[in-house]
Amino acid sequence: MSIDDASATMGTKEWWSRQRGHYNFGFLIAGVIAFVSCQVVACTAIIRVDPQLEITVFTILFQSFIFSVAMLVALGVANLFYSMGPLSERLVRPRKPEQFRSLVYGLGFWFSVLLPFCVPALLLYLAIFHPNQFQHDEFVP
């Protein structure tokens, strides 16, 4: 059953509730891929401009833990924003709710999926265009 078929027979609350699992799954998978992308950027681009960068099992485990905590917080915030979908439908009262739901859900889903990739993209940008951001200056009193 496609999103359009389901939306034709369901109410607002039920339709949005059914889509939440897909939304959360997509967000979490995107986060994991973004984390791996950060590691790839560090191992390829950043290490060229910062040879002192150390990537060890310990640093990856530590970063994975911090990342997991950050993703839990981000998932909570993402679901708060997800709740704006049914709220917007109640406020706008579209004539064609099926089209409105598909559009709003699609925009929100892809925004949420692409958002975690801002971090590796920013790291790559800095490594290429502003490599001095990664250089270590010796402390001179």
N, CA, C and O atoms as CSV, one atom per row, in Angstrom:
chain,resi,resn,atom,element,x,y,z
A,1,MET,N,N,0.848,-1.177,0.000
A,1,MET,CA,C,0.000,0.000,0.000
A,1,MET,C,C,0.890,1.234,0.000
A,1,MET,O,O,1.757,1.368,0.863
A,2,SER,N,N,0.691,2.127,-0.943
A,2,SER,CA,C,1.506,3.329,-1.022
A,2,SER,C,C,1.004,4.381,-0.047
A,2,SER,O,O,-0.063,4.240,0.552
A,3,ILE,N,N,1.781,5.421,0.099
A,3,ILE,CA,C,1.391,6.503,1.014
A,3,ILE,C,C,0.080,7.113,0.561
A,3,ILE,O,O,-0.774,7.409,1.396
A,4,ASP,N,N,-0.107,7.311,-0.749
A,4,ASP,CA,C,-1.338,7.923,-1.243
A,4,ASP,C,C,-2.552,7.030,-1.000
A,4,ASP,O,O,-3.623,7.530,-0.655
A,5,ASP,N,N,-2.401,5.699,-1.176
A,5,ASP,CA,C,-3.516,4.786,-0.941
A,5,ASP,C,C,-3.916,4.795,0.536
A,5,ASP,O,O,-5.102,4.781,0.865
A,6,ALA,N,N,-2.928,4.817,1.408
A,6,ALA,CA,C,-3.215,4.807,2.841
A,6,ALA,C,C,-3.863,6.102,3.269
A,6,ALA,O,O,-4.767,6.086,4.104
A,7,SER,N,N,-3.424,7.236,2.717
A,7,SER,CA,C,-3.946,8.528,3.168
A,7,SER,C,C,-5.399,8.735,2.752
A,7,SER,O,O,-6.114,9.513,3.383
A,8,ALA,N,N,-5.842,8.055,1.708
A,8,ALA,CA,C,-7.214,8.234,1.242
A,8,ALA,C,C,-8.220,7.626,2.212
A,8,ALA,O,O,-9.372,8.057,2.252
A,9,THR,N,N,-7.806,6.637,2.990
A,9,THR,CA,C,-8.747,5.954,3.865
A,9,THR,C,C,-8.514,6.226,5.344
A,9,THR,O,O,-9.276,5.729,6.174
A,10,MET,N,N,-7.498,6.992,5.704
A,10,MET,CA,C,-7.180,7.211,7.118
A,10,MET,C,C,-7.383,8.661,7.522
A,10,MET,O,O,-7.349,9.575,6.698
A,11,GLY,N,N,-7.597,8.839,8.828
A,11,GLY,CA,C,-7.677,10.168,9.384
A,11,GLY,C,C,-6.283,10.730,9.611
A,11,GLY,O,O,-5.280,10.029,9.473
A,12,THR,N,N,-6.244,11.998,9.960
A,12,THR,CA,C,-4.980,12.706,10.139
A,12,THR,C,C,-4.072,12.025,11.151
A,12,THR,O,O,-2.922,11.717,10.839
A,13,LYS,N,N,-4.571,11.787,12.352
A,13,LYS,CA,C,-3.739,11.233,13.424
A,13,LYS,C,C,-3.220,9.839,13.069
A,13,LYS,O,O,-2.047,9.532,13.282
A,14,GLU,N,N,-4.089,9.015,12.537
A,14,GLU,CA,C,-3.706,7.652,12.190
A,14,GLU,C,C,-2.674,7.637,11.067
A,14,GLU,O,O,-1.716,6.866,11.127
A,15,TRP,N,N,-2.850,8.479,10.036
A,15,TRP,CA,C,-1.916,8.502,8.916
A,15,TRP,C,C,-0.529,8.913,9.389
A,15,TRP,O,O,0.460,8.256,9.065
A,16,TRP,N,N,-0.453,9.994,10.150
A,16,TRP,CA,C,0.839,10.477,10.618
A,16,TRP,C,C,1.481,9.488,11.586
A,16,TRP,O,O,2.704,9.347,11.593
A,17,SER,N,N,0.696,8.810,12.390
A,17,SER,CA,C,1.239,7.814,13.311
A,17,SER,C,C,1.866,6.648,12.548
A,17,SER,O,O,2.911,6.130,12.943
A,18,ARG,N,N,1.233,6.247,11.470
A,18,ARG,CA,C,1.769,5.128,10.672
A,18,ARG,C,C,3.072,5.480,9.968
A,18,ARG,O,O,3.891,4.595,9.719
A,19,GLN,N,N,3.280,6.735,9.647
A,19,GLN,CA,C,4.487,7.152,8.928
A,19,GLN,C,C,5.670,7.374,9.870
A,19,GLN,O,O,6.815,7.411,9.419
A,20,ARG,N,N,5.413,7.523,11.169
A,20,ARG,CA,C,6.466,7.870,12.127
A,20,ARG,C,C,7.595,6.840,12.162
A,20,ARG,O,O,8.759,7.228,12.258
A,21,GLY,N,N,7.296,5.553,12.086
A,21,GLY,CA,C,8.330,4.519,12.119
A,21,GLY,C,C,9.288,4.640,10.941
A,21,GLY,O,O,10.503,4.535,11.113
A,22,HIS,N,N,8.753,4.859,9.758
A,22,HIS,CA,C,9.570,5.049,8.554
A,22,HIS,C,C,10.441,6.289,8.708
A,22,HIS,O,O,11.616,6.274,8.342
A,23,TYR,N,N,9.875,7.347,9.240
A,23,TYR,CA,C,10.588,8.602,9.454
A,23,TYR,C,C,11.756,8.390,10.427
A,23,TYR,O,O,12.882,8.798,10.142
A,24,ASN,N,N,11.492,7.758,11.564
A,24,ASN,CA,C,12.532,7.520,12.569
A,24,ASN,C,C,13.627,6.611,12.025
A,24,ASN,O,O,14.810,6.857,12.259
A,25,PHE,N,N,13.247,5.573,11.310
A,25,PHE,CA,C,14.222,4.647,10.743
A,25,PHE,C,C,15.130,5.377,9.746
A,25,PHE,O,O,16.350,5.218,9.784
A,26,GLY,N,N,14.543,6.159,8.873
A,26,GLY,CA,C,15.327,6.915,7.894
A,26,GLY,C,C,16.284,7.884,8.565
A,26,GLY,O,O,17.428,8.030,8.135
A,27,PHE,N,N,15.821,8.545,9.618
A,27,PHE,CA,C,16.658,9.497,10.349
A,27,PHE,C,C,17.843,8.788,11.003
A,27,PHE,O,O,18.974,9.269,10.926
A,28,LEU,N,N,17.589,7.654,11.642
A,28,LEU,CA,C,18.664,6.928,12.324
A,28,LEU,C,C,19.677,6.354,11.334
A,28,LEU,O,O,20.882,6.419,11.581
A,29,ILE,N,N,19.214,5.800,10.234
A,29,ILE,CA,C,20.128,5.266,9.217
A,29,ILE,C,C,20.982,6.394,8.638
A,29,ILE,O,O,22.184,6.225,8.435
A,30,ALA,N,N,20.361,7.540,8.375
A,30,ALA,CA,C,21.119,8.689,7.864
A,30,ALA,C,C,22.168,9.131,8.881
A,30,ALA,O,O,23.276,9.509,8.501
A,31,GLY,N,N,21.834,9.088,10.151
A,31,GLY,CA,C,22.794,9.465,11.185
A,31,GLY,C,C,23.989,8.540,11.229
A,31,GLY,O,O,25.124,8.997,11.365
A,32,VAL,N,N,23.749,7.250,11.116
A,32,VAL,CA,C,24.849,6.278,11.118
A,32,VAL,C,C,25.744,6.487,9.896
A,32,VAL,O,O,26.969,6.466,10.007
A,33,ILE,N,N,25.131,6.687,8.740
A,33,ILE,CA,C,25.915,6.909,7.524
A,33,ILE,C,C,26.697,8.223,7.638
A,33,ILE,O,O,27.835,8.302,7.176
A,34,ALA,N,N,26.104,9.243,8.241
A,34,ALA,CA,C,26.807,10.514,8.440
A,34,ALA,C,C,27.998,10.327,9.379
A,34,ALA,O,O,29.053,10.923,9.162
A,35,PHE,N,N,27.840,9.504,10.420
A,35,PHE,CA,C,28.950,9.236,11.338
A,35,PHE,C,C,30.097,8.544,10.596
A,35,PHE,O,O,31.261,8.912,10.758
A,36,VAL,N,N,29.767,7.559,9.798
A,36,VAL,CA,C,30.795,6.869,9.007
A,36,VAL,C,C,31.443,7.855,8.034
A,36,VAL,O,O,32.653,7.805,7.810
A,37,SER,N,N,30.641,8.745,7.461
A,37,SER,CA,C,31.177,9.759,6.544
A,37,SER,C,C,32.168,10.675,7.257
A,37,SER,O,O,33.184,11.059,6.678
A,38,CYS,N,N,31.882,11.023,8.498
A,38,CYS,CA,C,32.820,11.840,9.283
A,38,CYS,C,C,34.146,11.116,9.458
A,38,CYS,O,O,35.211,11.723,9.350
A,39,GLN,N,N,34.078,9.819,9.727
A,39,GLN,CA,C,35.305,9.045,9.904
A,39,GLN,C,C,36.090,8.973,8.598
A,39,GLN,O,O,37.318,9.062,8.608
A,40,VAL,N,N,35.396,8.814,7.484
A,40,VAL,CA,C,36.057,8.761,6.181
A,40,VAL,C,C,36.715,10.106,5.864
A,40,VAL,O,O,37.844,10.147,5.374
A,41,VAL,N,N,36.007,11.205,6.144
A,41,VAL,CA,C,36.581,12.540,5.912
A,41,VAL,C,C,37.815,12.730,6.778
A,41,VAL,O,O,38.821,13.272,6.318
A,42,ALA,N,N,37.745,12.287,8.031
A,42,ALA,CA,C,38.896,12.420,8.926
A,42,ALA,C,C,40.085,11.605,8.418
A,42,ALA,O,O,41.220,12.081,8.442
A,43,CYS,N,N,39.829,10.390,7.962
A,43,CYS,CA,C,40.910,9.496,7.505
A,43,CYS,C,C,41.491,9.894,6.162
A,43,CYS,O,O,42.606,9.490,5.834
A,44,THR,N,N,40.770,10.668,5.384
A,44,THR,CA,C,41.250,11.004,4.045
A,44,THR,C,C,41.643,12.478,3.922
A,44,THR,O,O,42.766,12.780,3.519
A,45,ALA,N,N,40.757,13.380,4.253
A,45,ALA,CA,C,41.009,14.803,4.011
A,45,ALA,C,C,41.666,15.502,5.201
A,45,ALA,O,O,42.634,16.243,5.026
A,46,ILE,N,N,41.159,15.276,6.385
A,46,ILE,CA,C,41.685,16.011,7.543
A,46,ILE,C,C,43.089,15.550,7.903
A,46,ILE,O,O,43.927,16.365,8.288
A,47,ILE,N,N,43.351,14.275,7.786
A,47,ILE,CA,C,44.672,13.768,8.152
A,47,ILE,C,C,45.770,14.352,7.259
A,47,ILE,O,O,46.928,14.404,7.671
A,48,ARG,N,N,45.435,14.782,6.071
A,48,ARG,CA,C,46.417,15.416,5.176
A,48,ARG,C,C,46.841,16.790,5.678
A,48,ARG,O,O,47.990,17.195,5.498
A,49,VAL,N,N,45.902,17.513,6.314
A,49,VAL,CA,C,46.226,18.854,6.803
A,49,VAL,C,C,46.576,18.845,8.293
A,49,VAL,O,O,47.123,19.819,8.809
A,50,ASP,N,N,46.261,17.749,8.979
A,50,ASP,CA,C,46.585,17.613,10.396
A,50,ASP,C,C,47.197,16.235,10.640
A,50,ASP,O,O,46.498,15.300,11.032
A,51,PRO,N,N,48.492,16.115,10.409
A,51,PRO,CA,C,49.128,14.797,10.574
A,51,PRO,C,C,49.134,14.309,12.023
A,51,PRO,O,O,49.398,13.133,12.271
A,52,GLN,N,N,48.849,15.184,12.973
A,52,GLN,CA,C,48.802,14.781,14.382
A,52,GLN,C,C,47.468,14.124,14.754
A,52,GLN,O,O,47.302,13.650,15.877
A,53,LEU,N,N,46.543,14.099,13.835
A,53,LEU,CA,C,45.244,13.480,14.098
A,53,LEU,C,C,45.432,11.996,14.392
A,53,LEU,O,O,46.081,11.273,13.635
A,54,GLU,N,N,44.857,11.563,15.494
A,54,GLU,CA,C,44.953,10.157,15.869
A,54,GLU,C,C,43.583,9.510,15.777
A,54,GLU,O,O,42.625,9.958,16.406
A,55,ILE,N,N,43.505,8.467,14.999
A,55,ILE,CA,C,42.266,7.701,14.892
A,55,ILE,C,C,42.586,6.298,15.395
A,55,ILE,O,O,43.284,5.524,14.738
A,56,THR,N,N,42.061,5.995,16.567
A,56,THR,CA,C,42.309,4.701,17.195
A,56,THR,C,C,40.977,4.052,17.523
A,56,THR,O,O,39.921,4.664,17.366
A,57,VAL,N,N,41.033,2.821,17.976
A,57,VAL,CA,C,39.816,2.122,18.398
A,57,VAL,C,C,39.159,2.891,19.542
A,57,VAL,O,O,37.936,3.031,19.579
A,58,PHE,N,N,39.975,3.389,20.478
A,58,PHE,CA,C,39.432,4.137,21.612
A,58,PHE,C,C,38.712,5.399,21.147
A,58,PHE,O,O,37.610,5.684,21.617
A,59,THR,N,N,39.316,6.166,20.227
A,59,THR,CA,C,38.667,7.397,19.779
A,59,THR,C,C,37.373,7.097,19.025
A,59,THR,O,O,36.387,7.823,19.152
A,60,ILE,N,N,37.388,6.027,18.246
A,60,ILE,CA,C,36.162,5.663,17.516
A,60,ILE,C,C,35.069,5.215,18.484
A,60,ILE,O,O,33.907,5.582,18.309
A,61,LEU,N,N,35.421,4.431,19.498
A,61,LEU,CA,C,34.432,4.006,20.500
A,61,LEU,C,C,33.887,5.204,21.270
A,61,LEU,O,O,32.681,5.307,21.497
A,62,PHE,N,N,34.772,6.101,21.667
A,62,PHE,CA,C,34.342,7.292,22.403
A,62,PHE,C,C,33.414,8.142,21.535
A,62,PHE,O,O,32.357,8.580,21.989
A,63,GLN,N,N,33.819,8.371,20.284
A,63,GLN,CA,C,32.989,9.154,19.380
A,63,GLN,C,C,31.654,8.460,19.104
A,63,GLN,O,O,30.630,9.127,18.954
A,64,SER,N,N,31.659,7.143,19.036
A,64,SER,CA,C,30.413,6.393,18.827
A,64,SER,C,C,29.458,6.588,19.997
A,64,SER,O,O,28.253,6.745,19.804
A,65,PHE,N,N,30.001,6.578,21.209
A,65,PHE,CA,C,29.155,6.798,22.391
A,65,PHE,C,C,28.566,8.207,22.373
A,65,PHE,O,O,27.362,8.384,22.558
A,66,ILE,N,N,29.414,9.201,22.152
A,66,ILE,CA,C,28.932,10.588,22.101
A,66,ILE,C,C,27.926,10.753,20.970
A,66,ILE,O,O,26.919,11.444,21.126
A,67,PHE,N,N,28.192,10.128,19.847
A,67,PHE,CA,C,27.286,10.193,18.709
A,67,PHE,C,C,25.928,9.582,19.061
A,67,PHE,O,O,24.888,10.132,18.698
A,68,SER,N,N,25.935,8.451,19.764
A,68,SER,CA,C,24.682,7.790,20.148
A,68,SER,C,C,23.842,8.689,21.052
A,68,SER,O,O,22.625,8.778,20.888
A,69,VAL,N,N,24.487,9.346,21.996
A,69,VAL,CA,C,23.769,10.275,22.882
A,69,VAL,C,C,23.206,11.440,22.069
A,69,VAL,O,O,22.053,11.832,22.250
A,70,ALA,N,N,24.028,11.990,21.173
A,70,ALA,CA,C,23.575,13.102,20.340
A,70,ALA,C,C,22.408,12.675,19.439
A,70,ALA,O,O,21.469,13.445,19.237
A,71,MET,N,N,22.466,11.456,18.902
A,71,MET,CA,C,21.380,10.981,18.040
A,71,MET,C,C,20.080,10.784,18.814
A,71,MET,O,O,18.999,11.021,18.276
A,72,LEU,N,N,20.176,10.354,20.066
A,72,LEU,CA,C,18.959,10.219,20.884
A,72,LEU,C,C,18.310,11.577,21.112
A,72,LEU,O,O,17.091,11.717,21.016
A,73,VAL,N,N,19.128,12.567,21.412
A,73,VAL,CA,C,18.597,13.922,21.594
A,73,VAL,C,C,18.019,14.432,20.273
A,73,VAL,O,O,16.920,14.985,20.236
A,74,ALA,N,N,18.777,14.238,19.190
A,74,ALA,CA,C,18.314,14.697,17.879
A,74,ALA,C,C,17.034,13.987,17.450
A,74,ALA,O,O,16.170,14.596,16.820
A,75,LEU,N,N,16.908,12.707,17.785
A,75,LEU,CA,C,15.691,11.971,17.445
A,75,LEU,C,C,14.489,12.542,18.192
A,75,LEU,O,O,13.393,12.634,17.639
A,76,GLY,N,N,14.699,12.920,19.440
A,76,GLY,CA,C,13.624,13.559,20.201
A,76,GLY,C,C,13.203,14.880,19.578
A,76,GLY,O,O,12.011,15.162,19.451
A,77,VAL,N,N,14.185,15.690,19.190
A,77,VAL,CA,C,13.888,16.969,18.548
A,77,VAL,C,C,13.219,16.738,17.194
A,77,VAL,O,O,12.269,17.436,16.840
A,78,ALA,N,N,13.717,15.758,16.440
A,78,ALA,CA,C,13.137,15.454,15.126
A,78,ALA,C,C,11.674,15.032,15.271
A,78,ALA,O,O,10.836,15.415,14.454
A,79,ASN,N,N,11.364,14.251,16.300
A,79,ASN,CA,C,9.975,13.831,16.503
A,79,ASN,C,C,9.098,14.984,16.972
A,79,ASN,O,O,7.896,15.006,16.708
A,80,LEU,N,N,9.700,15.931,17.662
A,80,LEU,CA,C,8.951,17.141,18.028
A,80,LEU,C,C,8.571,17.896,16.755
A,80,LEU,O,O,7.434,18.345,16.606
A,81,PHE,N,N,9.522,18.030,15.849
A,81,PHE,CA,C,9.228,18.682,14.568
A,81,PHE,C,C,8.282,17.837,13.715
A,81,PHE,O,O,7.473,18.381,12.964
A,82,TYR,N,N,8.380,16.520,13.828
A,82,TYR,CA,C,7.474,15.638,13.088
A,82,TYR,C,C,6.023,15.913,13.496
A,82,TYR,O,O,5.115,15.843,12.667
A,83,SER,N,N,5.815,16.223,14.762
A,83,SER,CA,C,4.471,16.511,15.260
A,83,SER,C,C,3.870,17.753,14.615
A,83,SER,O,O,2.661,17.974,14.685
A,84,MET,N,N,4.711,18.553,13.993
A,84,MET,CA,C,4.187,19.726,13.294
A,84,MET,C,C,3.432,19.338,12.025
A,84,MET,O,O,2.637,20.129,11.517
A,85,GLY,N,N,3.669,18.124,11.501
A,85,GLY,CA,C,2.955,17.665,10.308
A,85,GLY,C,C,1.454,17.584,10.522
A,85,GLY,O,O,0.695,18.230,9.800
A,86,PRO,N,N,1.003,16.786,11.521
A,86,PRO,CA,C,-0.437,16.737,11.745
A,86,PRO,C,C,-1.003,18.068,12.235
A,86,PRO,O,O,-2.149,18.408,11.938
A,87,LEU,N,N,-0.194,18.822,12.988
A,87,LEU,CA,C,-0.652,20.132,13.446
A,87,LEU,C,C,-0.868,21.063,12.255
A,87,LEU,O,O,-1.860,21.791,12.205
A,88,SER,N,N,0.063,21.040,11.293
A,88,SER,CA,C,-0.091,21.895,10.111
A,88,SER,C,C,-1.319,21.500,9.305
A,88,SER,O,O,-1.991,22.352,8.725
A,89,GLU,N,N,-1.609,20.201,9.270
A,89,GLU,CA,C,-2.797,19.754,8.535
A,89,GLU,C,C,-4.073,20.262,9.199
A,89,GLU,O,O,-5.026,20.643,8.519
A,90,ARG,N,N,-4.085,20.266,10.519
A,90,ARG,CA,C,-5.268,20.785,11.230
A,90,ARG,C,C,-5.418,22.291,11.044
A,90,ARG,O,O,-6.534,22.796,10.926
A,91,LEU,N,N,-4.299,23.005,11.018
A,91,LEU,CA,C,-4.364,24.460,10.871
A,91,LEU,C,C,-4.685,24.887,9.445
A,91,LEU,O,O,-5.477,25.807,9.237
A,92,VAL,N,N,-4.080,24.232,8.467
A,92,VAL,CA,C,-4.267,24.608,7.063
A,92,VAL,C,C,-5.598,24.106,6.527
A,92,VAL,O,O,-6.235,24.785,5.722
A,93,ARG,N,N,-6.028,22.927,6.962
A,93,ARG,CA,C,-7.256,22.283,6.469
A,93,ARG,C,C,-7.281,22.222,4.943
A,93,ARG,O,O,-8.128,22.844,4.301
A,94,PRO,N,N,-6.343,21.467,4.371
A,94,PRO,CA,C,-6.242,21.424,2.904
A,94,PRO,C,C,-7.459,20.749,2.266
A,94,PRO,O,O,-8.093,19.886,2.872
A,95,ARG,N,N,-7.765,21.149,1.061
A,95,ARG,CA,C,-8.878,20.538,0.328
A,95,ARG,C,C,-8.545,19.115,-0.096
A,95,ARG,O,O,-9.415,18.246,-0.149
A,96,LYS,N,N,-7.268,18.895,-0.399
A,96,LYS,CA,C,-6.812,17.558,-0.785
A,96,LYS,C,C,-5.790,17.092,0.255
A,96,LYS,O,O,-4.587,17.269,0.060
A,97,PRO,N,N,-6.257,16.501,1.352
A,97,PRO,CA,C,-5.330,16.126,2.423
A,97,PRO,C,C,-4.296,15.089,2.005
A,97,PRO,O,O,-3.190,15.068,2.545
A,98,GLU,N,N,-4.646,14.223,1.041
A,98,GLU,CA,C,-3.689,13.212,0.597
A,98,GLU,C,C,-2.445,13.854,-0.006
A,98,GLU,O,O,-1.320,13.467,0.311
A,99,GLN,N,N,-2.655,14.838,-0.877
A,99,GLN,CA,C,-1.528,15.532,-1.510
A,99,GLN,C,C,-0.751,16.346,-0.482
A,99,GLN,O,O,0.479,16.378,-0.505
A,100,PHE,N,N,-1.473,17.002,0.416
A,100,PHE,CA,C,-0.829,17.811,1.447
A,100,PHE,C,C,0.051,16.935,2.341
A,100,PHE,O,O,1.192,17.291,2.633
A,101,ARG,N,N,-0.479,15.801,2.770
A,101,ARG,CA,C,0.285,14.892,3.631
A,101,ARG,C,C,1.547,14.400,2.934
A,101,ARG,O,O,2.627,14.393,3.523
A,102,SER,N,N,1.406,13.992,1.686
A,102,SER,CA,C,2.565,13.493,0.941
A,102,SER,C,C,3.632,14.571,0.779
A,102,SER,O,O,4.822,14.296,0.930
A,103,LEU,N,N,3.213,15.787,0.473
A,103,LEU,CA,C,4.153,16.882,0.278
A,103,LEU,C,C,4.862,17.243,1.585
A,103,LEU,O,O,6.090,17.318,1.631
A,104,VAL,N,N,4.088,17.463,2.635
A,104,VAL,CA,C,4.667,17.876,3.922
A,104,VAL,C,C,5.536,16.765,4.494
A,104,VAL,O,O,6.620,17.033,5.011
A,105,TYR,N,N,5.076,15.525,4.408
A,105,TYR,CA,C,5.867,14.409,4.918
A,105,TYR,C,C,7.167,14.274,4.127
A,105,TYR,O,O,8.235,14.107,4.717
A,106,GLY,N,N,7.086,14.346,2.808
A,106,GLY,CA,C,8.276,14.224,1.974
A,106,GLY,C,C,9.302,15.304,2.258
A,106,GLY,O,O,10.494,15.017,2.372
A,107,LEU,N,N,8.845,16.550,2.375
A,107,LEU,CA,C,9.767,17.649,2.684
A,107,LEU,C,C,10.423,17.448,4.051
A,107,LEU,O,O,11.634,17.617,4.198
A,108,GLY,N,N,9.620,17.087,5.039
A,108,GLY,CA,C,10.159,16.873,6.389
A,108,GLY,C,C,11.099,15.686,6.455
A,108,GLY,O,O,12.139,15.747,7.111
A,109,PHE,N,N,10.741,14.613,5.782
A,109,PHE,CA,C,11.572,13.417,5.791
A,109,PHE,C,C,12.939,13.697,5.181
A,109,PHE,O,O,13.966,13.391,5.787
A,110,TRP,N,N,12.956,14.279,3.984
A,110,TRP,CA,C,14.237,14.512,3.315
A,110,TRP,C,C,15.066,15.568,4.015
A,110,TRP,O,O,16.293,15.479,4.014
A,111,PHE,N,N,14.437,16.559,4.609
A,111,PHE,CA,C,15.186,17.541,5.403
A,111,PHE,C,C,15.854,16.835,6.584
A,111,PHE,O,O,17.031,17.068,6.860
A,112,SER,N,N,15.115,15.980,7.274
A,112,SER,CA,C,15.656,15.265,8.427
A,112,SER,C,C,16.740,14.270,8.039
A,112,SER,O,O,17.700,14.082,8.785
A,113,VAL,N,N,16.603,13.639,6.897
A,113,VAL,CA,C,17.597,12.668,6.451
A,113,VAL,C,C,18.881,13.372,6.008
A,113,VAL,O,O,19.976,12.860,6.243
A,114,LEU,N,N,18.760,14.519,5.382
A,114,LEU,CA,C,19.940,15.226,4.896
A,114,LEU,C,C,20.648,16.037,5.982
A,114,LEU,O,O,21.840,16.318,5.860
A,115,LEU,N,N,19.939,16.409,7.025
A,115,LEU,CA,C,20.519,17.254,8.076
A,115,LEU,C,C,21.768,16.668,8.734
A,115,LEU,O,O,22.723,17.418,8.938
A,116,PRO,N,N,21.827,15.383,9.079
A,116,PRO,CA,C,23.048,14.860,9.698
A,116,PRO,C,C,24.288,14.960,8.807
A,116,PRO,O,O,25.410,14.916,9.312
A,117,PHE,N,N,24.107,15.092,7.511
A,117,PHE,CA,C,25.245,15.174,6.600
A,117,PHE,C,C,25.876,16.561,6.569
A,117,PHE,O,O,26.868,16.770,5.871
A,118,CYS,N,N,25.317,17.505,7.310
A,118,CYS,CA,C,25.933,18.830,7.409
A,118,CYS,C,C,27.296,18.743,8.089
A,118,CYS,O,O,28.217,19.475,7.726
A,119,VAL,N,N,27.433,17.858,9.067
A,119,VAL,CA,C,28.697,17.751,9.805
A,119,VAL,C,C,29.831,17.246,8.910
A,119,VAL,O,O,30.859,17.917,8.824
A,120,PRO,N,N,29.694,16.093,8.236
A,120,PRO,CA,C,30.802,15.684,7.368
A,120,PRO,C,C,31.037,16.653,6.218
A,120,PRO,O,O,32.176,16.830,5.784
A,121,ALA,N,N,29.979,17.282,5.721
A,121,ALA,CA,C,30.147,18.260,4.642
A,121,ALA,C,C,30.941,19.470,5.143
A,121,ALA,O,O,31.809,19.979,4.434
A,122,LEU,N,N,30.646,19.929,6.361
A,122,LEU,CA,C,31.377,21.053,6.929
A,122,LEU,C,C,32.843,20.689,7.172
A,122,LEU,O,O,33.738,21.482,6.879
A,123,LEU,N,N,33.085,19.500,7.703
A,123,LEU,CA,C,34.473,19.056,7.916
A,123,LEU,C,C,35.246,18.985,6.603
A,123,LEU,O,O,36.399,19.412,6.537
A,124,LEU,N,N,34.623,18.453,5.566
A,124,LEU,CA,C,35.271,18.363,4.266
A,124,LEU,C,C,35.542,19.756,3.699
A,124,LEU,O,O,36.620,20.013,3.163
A,125,TYR,N,N,34.571,20.643,3.818
A,125,TYR,CA,C,34.749,22.026,3.358
A,125,TYR,C,C,35.931,22.686,4.068
A,125,TYR,O,O,36.775,23.312,3.426
A,126,LEU,N,N,35.990,22.543,5.394
A,126,LEU,CA,C,37.089,23.143,6.146
A,126,LEU,C,C,38.432,22.532,5.766
A,126,LEU,O,O,39.428,23.245,5.643
A,127,ALA,N,N,38.462,21.224,5.583
A,127,ALA,CA,C,39.713,20.561,5.212
A,127,ALA,C,C,40.218,21.018,3.851
A,127,ALA,O,O,41.426,21.123,3.642
A,128,ILE,N,N,39.306,21.289,2.926
A,128,ILE,CA,C,39.707,21.681,1.570
A,128,ILE,C,C,40.004,23.179,1.477
A,128,ILE,O,O,41.036,23.574,0.934
A,129,PHE,N,N,39.115,24.005,1.999
A,129,PHE,CA,C,39.219,25.445,1.791
A,129,PHE,C,C,39.837,26.223,2.954
A,129,PHE,O,O,40.299,27.348,2.761
A,130,HIS,N,N,39.852,25.658,4.127
A,130,HIS,CA,C,40.426,26.330,5.306
A,130,HIS,C,C,41.245,25.341,6.126
A,130,HIS,O,O,40.928,25.096,7.291
A,131,PRO,N,N,42.286,24.774,5.541
A,131,PRO,CA,C,43.049,23.746,6.249
A,131,PRO,C,C,43.752,24.262,7.504
A,131,PRO,O,O,44.098,23.475,8.385
A,132,ASN,N,N,43.966,25.573,7.593
A,132,ASN,CA,C,44.622,26.114,8.779
A,132,ASN,C,C,43.776,25.956,10.047
A,132,ASN,O,O,44.288,26.118,11.155
A,133,GLN,N,N,42.510,25.646,9.894
A,133,GLN,CA,C,41.646,25.412,11.058
A,133,GLN,C,C,42.068,24.163,11.834
A,133,GLN,O,O,41.725,24.017,13.007
A,134,PHE,N,N,42.794,23.281,11.197
A,134,PHE,CA,C,43.186,22.032,11.828
A,134,PHE,C,C,44.635,22.034,12.290
A,134,PHE,O,O,45.111,21.043,12.845
A,135,GLN,N,N,45.335,23.133,12.068
A,135,GLN,CA,C,46.746,23.181,12.462
A,135,GLN,C,C,46.864,23.510,13.938
A,135,GLN,O,O,46.048,24.243,14.497
A,136,HIS,N,N,47.896,22.953,14.559
A,136,HIS,CA,C,48.134,23.144,15.979
A,136,HIS,C,C,49.281,24.128,16.152
A,136,HIS,O,O,50.390,23.888,15.675
A,137,ASP,N,N,49.018,25.213,16.820
A,137,ASP,CA,C,50.081,26.174,17.132
A,137,ASP,C,C,50.680,25.810,18.479
A,137,ASP,O,O,49.972,25.460,19.423
A,138,GLU,N,N,51.974,25.899,18.544
A,138,GLU,CA,C,52.653,25.673,19.811
A,138,GLU,C,C,52.379,26.858,20.722
A,138,GLU,O,O,52.330,28.006,20.281
A,139,PHE,N,N,52.202,26.554,21.998
A,139,PHE,CA,C,51.940,27.614,22.967
A,139,PHE,C,C,53.234,28.368,23.243
A,139,PHE,O,O,54.235,27.792,23.670
A,140,VAL,N,N,53.186,29.658,22.990
A,140,VAL,CA,C,54.341,30.518,23.236
A,140,VAL,C,C,53.961,31.528,24.302
A,140,VAL,O,O,53.083,32.360,24.076
A,141,PRO,N,N,54.614,31.472,25.476
A,141,PRO,CA,C,54.244,32.424,26.546
A,141,PRO,C,C,54.667,33.841,26.253
A,141,PRO,O,O,54.423,34.738,27.059
